[in-house]
Protein backbone atom coordinates (compact mmCIF):
# COMPACT_ATOMS: atom_id res chain seq x y z
CA UNK A 1 0.00 0.00 0.00
CA UNK A 2 1.17 3.49 -0.79
CA UNK A 3 -0.52 5.09 2.26
CA UNK A 4 -1.71 2.20 4.44
CA UNK A 5 -3.24 4.54 7.03
CA UNK A 6 -5.65 5.99 4.45
CA UNK A 7 -8.63 4.17 3.00
CA UNK A 8 -8.88 3.76 -0.76
CA UNK A 9 -11.85 5.29 -2.53
CA UNK A 10 -13.86 3.30 -5.04
CA UNK A 11 -13.56 5.98 -7.69
CA UNK A 12 -12.65 5.19 -11.31
CA UNK A 13 -10.49 8.33 -11.49
CA UNK A 14 -8.33 6.88 -8.67
CA UNK A 15 -7.92 3.44 -10.22
CA UNK A 16 -5.11 1.63 -12.01
CA UNK A 17 -5.21 -1.71 -13.78
CA UNK A 18 -2.23 -4.00 -14.17
CA UNK A 19 -3.26 -6.99 -16.24
CA UNK A 20 -6.39 -8.36 -14.56
CA UNK A 21 -5.74 -6.74 -11.19
CA UNK A 22 -7.31 -3.43 -10.13
CA UNK A 23 -5.83 -1.01 -7.59
CA UNK A 24 -7.69 1.88 -5.94
CA UNK A 25 -6.09 4.86 -4.19
CA UNK A 26 -7.03 7.33 -1.46
CA UNK A 27 -5.97 10.33 -3.54
CA UNK A 28 -4.17 11.43 -6.71
CA UNK A 29 -0.82 11.79 -4.91
CA UNK A 30 -0.89 8.15 -3.82
CA UNK A 31 -1.76 7.09 -7.37
CA UNK A 32 1.16 9.10 -8.82
CA UNK A 33 3.57 7.46 -6.35
CA UNK A 34 2.25 4.05 -7.40
CA UNK A 35 2.64 4.94 -11.09
CA UNK A 36 6.35 5.70 -10.64
CA UNK A 37 7.13 2.15 -9.54
CA UNK A 38 4.07 -0.12 -9.18
CA UNK A 39 6.18 -3.18 -8.35
CA UNK A 40 7.40 -1.45 -5.22
CA UNK A 41 3.86 -1.85 -3.85
CA UNK A 42 2.58 -4.92 -5.71
CA UNK A 43 3.86 -8.28 -4.51
CA UNK A 44 1.64 -10.67 -6.48
CA UNK A 45 -0.43 -10.44 -9.65
CA UNK A 46 -2.66 -12.72 -11.70
CA UNK A 47 -1.09 -14.20 -14.81
CA UNK A 48 -3.45 -13.24 -17.68
CA UNK A 49 -3.10 -16.63 -19.38
CA UNK A 50 -3.45 -19.03 -16.43
CA UNK A 51 -5.20 -16.70 -13.93
CA UNK A 52 -2.76 -18.06 -11.30
CA UNK A 53 -1.31 -15.65 -8.76
CA UNK A 54 2.48 -15.27 -8.91
CA UNK A 55 5.14 -13.19 -7.22
CA UNK A 56 5.98 -10.37 -9.61
CA UNK A 57 9.45 -8.81 -9.85
CA UNK A 58 11.14 -6.22 -12.04
CA UNK A 59 12.47 -9.11 -14.18
CA UNK A 60 9.05 -10.70 -14.76
CA UNK A 61 8.09 -10.87 -18.44
CA UNK A 62 5.79 -7.96 -19.33
CA UNK A 63 3.92 -6.50 -22.25
CA UNK A 64 1.83 -3.41 -22.82
CA UNK A 65 -1.35 -3.97 -24.80
CA UNK A 66 -4.14 -1.43 -25.34
CA UNK A 67 -2.71 0.96 -22.73
CA UNK A 68 -2.53 -1.72 -20.03
CA UNK A 69 0.58 -3.44 -18.71
CA UNK A 70 0.48 -7.20 -18.28
CA UNK A 71 3.01 -9.22 -16.27
CA UNK A 72 3.51 -12.95 -16.71
CA UNK A 73 4.66 -15.78 -14.48
CA UNK A 74 6.99 -17.00 -17.25
CA UNK A 75 8.05 -16.33 -20.83
CA UNK A 76 5.89 -19.29 -21.87
CA UNK A 77 2.70 -17.55 -20.71
CA UNK A 78 3.82 -14.34 -22.40
CA UNK A 79 4.30 -16.25 -25.67
CA UNK A 80 0.78 -17.72 -25.37
CA UNK A 81 -0.61 -14.21 -24.70
CA UNK A 82 1.14 -12.88 -27.82
CA UNK A 83 -0.58 -15.49 -30.01
CA UNK A 84 -4.07 -14.20 -29.11
CA UNK A 85 -4.00 -10.98 -27.10
CA UNK A 86 -7.74 -10.36 -27.45
CA UNK A 87 -8.52 -13.73 -25.88
CA UNK A 88 -6.43 -13.04 -22.77
CA UNK A 89 -6.73 -9.27 -22.32
CA UNK A 90 -9.73 -9.54 -19.96
CA UNK A 91 -10.29 -11.85 -17.00
CA UNK A 92 -12.15 -15.03 -17.86
CA UNK A 93 -14.30 -16.99 -15.48
CA UNK A 94 -13.23 -20.51 -14.59
CA UNK A 95 -16.18 -21.95 -16.48
CA UNK A 96 -17.31 -20.57 -19.80
CA UNK A 97 -20.78 -21.63 -20.89
CA UNK A 98 -22.38 -20.70 -24.18
CA UNK A 99 -26.14 -20.38 -24.09
CA UNK A 100 -28.17 -20.93 -27.20
CA UNK A 101 -31.04 -18.49 -27.89
C-alpha positions in Angstrom: 0.0 0.0 0.0 1.2 3.5 -0.8 -0.5 5.1 2.3 -1.7 2.2 4.4 -3.2 4.5 7.0 -5.6 6.0 4.4 -8.6 4.2 3.0 -8.9 3.8 -0.8 -11.9 5.3 -2.5 -13.9 3.3 -5.0 -13.6 6.0 -7.7 -12.6 5.2 -11.3 -10.5 8.3 -11.5 -8.3 6.9 -8.7 -7.9 3.4 -10.2 -5.1 1.6 -12.0 -5.2 -1.7 -13.8 -2.2 -4.0 -14.2 -3.3 -7.0 -16.2 -6.4 -8.4 -14.6 -5.7 -6.7 -11.2 -7.3 -3.4 -10.1 -5.8 -1.0 -7.6 -7.7 1.9 -5.9 -6.1 4.9 -4.2 -7.0 7.3 -1.5 -6.0 10.3 -3.5 -4.2 11.4 -6.7 -0.8 11.8 -4.9 -0.9 8.1 -3.8 -1.8 7.1 -7.4 1.2 9.1 -8.8 3.6 7.5 -6.3 2.2 4.1 -7.4 2.6 4.9 -11.1 6.3 5.7 -10.6 7.1 2.2 -9.5 4.1 -0.1 -9.2 6.2 -3.2 -8.4 7.4 -1.4 -5.2 3.9 -1.8 -3.9 2.6 -4.9 -5.7 3.9 -8.3 -4.5 1.6 -10.7 -6.5 -0.4 -10.4 -9.7 -2.7 -12.7 -11.7 -1.1 -14.2 -14.8 -3.4 -13.2 -17.7 -3.1 -16.6 -19.4 -3.4 -19.0 -16.4 -5.2 -16.7 -13.9 -2.8 -18.1 -11.3 -1.3 -15.7 -8.8 2.5 -15.3 -8.9 5.1 -13.2 -7.2 6.0 -10.4 -9.6 9.5 -8.8 -9.9 11.1 -6.2 -12.0 12.5 -9.1 -14.2 9.0 -10.7 -14.8 8.1 -10.9 -18.4 5.8 -8.0 -19.3 3.9 -6.5 -22.3 1.8 -3.4 -22.8 -1.4 -4.0 -24.8 -4.1 -1.4 -25.3 -2.7 1.0 -22.7 -2.5 -1.7 -20.0 0.6 -3.4 -18.7 0.5 -7.2 -18.3 3.0 -9.2 -16.3 3.5 -13.0 -16.7 4.7 -15.8 -14.5 7.0 -17.0 -17.3 8.0 -16.3 -20.8 5.9 -19.3 -21.9 2.7 -17.5 -20.7 3.8 -14.3 -22.4 4.3 -16.3 -25.7 0.8 -17.7 -25.4 -0.6 -14.2 -24.7 1.1 -12.9 -27.8 -0.6 -15.5 -30.0 -4.1 -14.2 -29.1 -4.0 -11.0 -27.1 -7.7 -10.4 -27.4 -8.5 -13.7 -25.9 -6.4 -13.0 -22.8 -6.7 -9.3 -22.3 -9.7 -9.5 -20.0 -10.3 -11.9 -17.0 -12.1 -15.0 -17.9 -14.3 -17.0 -15.5 -13.2 -20.5 -14.6 -16.2 -21.9 -16.5 -17.3 -20.6 -19.8 -20.8 -21.6 -20.9 -22.4 -20.7 -24.2 -26.1 -20.4 -24.1 -28.2 -20.9 -27.2 -31.0 -18.5 -27.9 
